[in-house]
Amino acid sequence: MRAVAQRVREASIRAAGREVASMGTGLLALVGVGRADRMTDAVEMARKLVELRVFADAEGRMNRSLLEVAGTLGIVSQFTLFGDVRRGRRPAFTGAAAAEPAEALVEAVVAAARERGATVVTGRFRAQMEVCLVNDGPVTILLDTEKAF
């Protein structure tokens, strides 16, 4: 499972021309599910996102988690994180999970983050979305449960 997590001051998600979620300070995570991913990956990804220490402490150092700053976690499904462009210019998405298992695992990330105490907003699975955000820093972190990076 892969994620691109961005520390944001605010973000909104639109689908079918309507706003489906908005948030203030927190993390916006684009989450992709791979073919080999399992429930343990979803739980680990949620833990990483909720506990990621990218918010400033009293000295201005990135030392506080989402929970410590009472921030919101935005989750947007993003199968294109498994786009493979090692050959040619057109991405191949063969590493991405099929829609049904991917949706279940993205929902599991959301549920596991909520169980850890996070406030979570989401996009719409399989929808064409518009994501607007104000990246704070900018701070952008790549996460991968396979530890590929």
DAPE-V955377 format. One record per helix or strand. SS is the DSSP state (hx for helix, st for strand). FROM is the first residue (numbers start at 1). TO is the last residue. If there is no record, write none. Layout:
SS_FROM_TO / SS_FROM_TO
//
This chain:
st_2_15 / st_18_23 / st_26_32 / st_34_34 / hx_39_51 / st_55_56 / st_62_64 / st_72_77 / hx_79_82 / st_84_84 / st_92_92 / st_96_96 / hx_99_115 / st_119_122 / st_129_144
//
